[in-house]
Amino acid sequence: MDKKKKATNGSLKQVEEVLKAFLGLEKDDAPFDELFQKIKLLYDSMKGIEKEELFKAIIVQLEVRKEEIEPFIDALLKCDQDDPKWPVLLAELRNRSYSPRIKLFRKVSRSPGGLKFLLDFRGDLLSVRRYSELNLDPLDLDIIFLFEMWFQEGFLYLEEITFDSAYTQIELIKNRDLVHPMASIEEMGQRIGRDRRCFALYHRLLPYEPIIFIEVALTEGLAKNISEVMPEAGGEKESRRVDTAIFYSINSTQNGLAGLGLGKILIGKVVDYIRKEDEKIKNFATLSPVPGFWNTYLKPLLEGRDETFILKHTGIISYFSKKAAEDILDRVGGGKYEPDQLNAALLNILSDEVWAQDEALKKDLKSPLVNIAYHYIANEKNPQNKPLNPVANFHIGNGATVSAKNVNFLANPSSRGLQESCGIMVNYIYTSSWLSQIRRSFRLFDRIEIKGLFTR
């Protein structure tokens, strides 16, 4: 008990030190660089619970005080809107109510490493929000306000990663690909070869670290299997009738930029560039994994843990024909044609990757798994009423479309693919009208620089 109390007191002391340093930045004659380095050093050593306390303290301590704005509110309430004093009082209220957190974060951003610090700071804030009972929105909204200004199109540029790119750029992307991880730099080389593209979106203040990057395969028709697009899986077959661009790996390197729509900008610029580069390419789609489909959705359903889902464990059986269900039950020693027994049999079979090598089992499982996966993608929602699956949320939120025919059975039969999503992958389709919508949504879309000349 005493140790826990000491640790807590020590954590609170560290929070107080960081907060004191933040408050010190408010002074015009403050030793800014020294204070920022102190903040960074202390903050980097903090654990999650300590960061949660810091976020709370920043919200409470770095805030406009009631007494600072109350006289202006009272004056506005007594003033008619057509009175000449109205806009003057309103402007003064806006000035007085401007968040002091924003002022400090602006100062931090001007220091070398300041922008990167704020990106990581918001990334931690988003992580803490997942479990915290505190309302951290005031702090998050302040940071979003600044990021939406700093990460507008005028500060961004697109660059193609080629064999002529700096080795550090190629290596960084190789190390940051979490969708299809690479074991060697040679694999990265295969992804920028013939009929392959890799594009990265950069911010002018972070020229050595992409914000988000995308890997593209140029194919004949819609690729429905990972072997059609991944060089190390046997892809990159030469085609003389390339007509489709498949986005098979999209990775954000900055968690702090989540929700700002930069993925939409990246995809839009890449579509625009590829269309201009090769007018024969008319179709744009992804070949995407379905992370969480097995471990956080189907497996819990089969175990009866269905409280948070639209689909209930008793409904799984409805996706199977009676013959397919009986065949599956026979595989585990028989049983009655009823939900719980079928679910137990499916749990037994799908928990062992060997099922993906059994032709009869694959035939029985194909249609049910595809349709359950489509329900998961299209219908299951998170508390914000957005797609529960994060990849579906990203692409559907960006304007892509998807249907049951775009769900591909055993498209990735690797061990990781089976453990992640029973081998299922999805094509999210970006339609021809989508790019026009992007141009209307982002006013400076066409002014984003495409750095360098891409020649082949």
C-alpha positions, 0 to 999 in steps of 0.5 A, a space after each residue: 500500500 505504501 509503495 503504491 502511495 509513494 509511486 502515486 505521489 512521485 507521479 503527481 510530482 512529475 505531472 506538476 513539474 511538466 505543468 509548471 514548465 508549460 505555465 512557464 512558457 506563457 512568460 515573454 522572457 521565458 527560456 523557451 528552448 530550455 523549458 521545452 526540452 525539460 517538458 519533452 524529457 519529463 513527458 517521454 518518461 511518463 507512463 499512461 496513468 501519469 499522462 492521463 493526470 497531465 492531460 487533466 491538469 492541462 485542461 483545468 489549469 490552462 484555461 480561461 477564467 470565468 472572471 476574465 470573460 464575465 464582464 464582456 458576456 454581461 455587456 453583450 447580453 445588455 447590448 442590442 445586436 445593431 448597436 455599434 458596440 456589439 462587434 467590438 464587444 464580440 471581438 473582445 470576448 473572442 480574444 479573451 476566450 481564446 484558449 491559452 493551451 492553443 497559445 502555448 502549443 503554437 509556441 511549442 511548434 516553433 521549436 525544433 522537434 516541436 511539431 513532432 512532439 505535438 503529434 506524439 502528444 495527441 497520439 497519446 491523448 487518443 490512446 488514453 481516451 480509449 480507457 479514461 473516464 475523463 472528458 479530454 475533448 477540450 484538449 483534443 479540440 485545441 490540438 485539432 484546431 491547430 493541426 487543421 491549420 498546419 496540415 492544410 494542403 498548402 503545407 503538404 506535398 506528395 512524393 513518389 518513392 522510387 529506386 532514386 529516393 534516399 535510402 533513409 526514405 525507403 528504409 523508413 517506409 519498409 520499417 513502418 509498413 504494418 499492413 504487410 510487414 517486410 523482413 528485408 530492404 529487398 522486399 521494399 525494392 520489389 514494391 517499387 519495381 515494374 507495375 508497382 508504385 509507392 507514394 508518401 505524403 509529407 509535411 514541409 516541417 517533417 521532410 524526412 518522415 512521411 505522414 502517410 504512405 500508400 503502396 499500389 499495384 497496377 493490374 489487369 482487372 480487380 485483384 481479389 487475392 494477395 498473390 496477385 499484388 504482393 511480389 513476394 507472394 508471386 505477384 507482379 506478373 507482367 500484363 500488357 492490359 493494365 487497367 486497374 490500380 490496387 491500393 494494397 497497403 496504406 499506413 499512417 506514421 502519425 497516430 496524432 493525425 487520426 481523423 483529419 482526413 489526410 488519407 483521403 487527400 493522399 488517395 485522391 492525389 495518387 488517383 489523380 496522378 496515376 490517371 494522368 500518367 496512364 489514361 488506360 487505368 480507369 479503375 481504382 480499388 483496394 485489396 484490404 485486410 479485415 483486422 479483428 474479424 476473427 479475434 474480436 468479432 467471430 470468435 467472441 460470437 461463437 463463444 456466446 459473447 455477443 452483447 455489443 454486436 448486432 449479430 447474435 450467436 444464435 444467428 450464426 447458424 442462419 448463414 449455413 445451409 443445413 447440409 453444410 452445417 451437418 457436414 461441419 458437425 460431422 467433422 468434430 464427431 457429430 451433434 445436433 443441428 442447433 446454434 450452440 453445437 454448430 458454434 462449438 464445432 466452428 470454433 474448434 475448426 477455425 481455431 486451427 489453421 489446417 482448415 484452409 487446406 481442406 477442400 471440402 471444408 472450404 466449400 462449406 465455409 466459403 459462403 457463410 464466412 463471406 456473408 458474415 464478414 460483409 455483415 461485420 463490415 457493412 452493419 456492425 457499428 462502434 459507439 460513434 455509429 461508424 463501421 466497427 472495423 477500422 479499415 472499413 471505417 477508413 475507406 467508407 469514411 473516405 467515400 469508397 463503396 463495398 458490396 458482398 461481391 467485394 468480399 474475397 474468401 481466402 484471399 490471404 491464406 497466410 498464417 497471419 491472414 488466417 489469424 487476423 480475418 480467416 483469410 478474408 480480404 476486401 476490395 473497397 471501390 473508389 468510383 469515377 465520381 469520387 475524385 470530383 467530390 474530393 476536389 470540392 471537399 478540399 479547396 486547395 487539392 490541386 495546389 498540393 505539390 507533386 515533388 520531383 519528376 517521375 520517369 520510367 
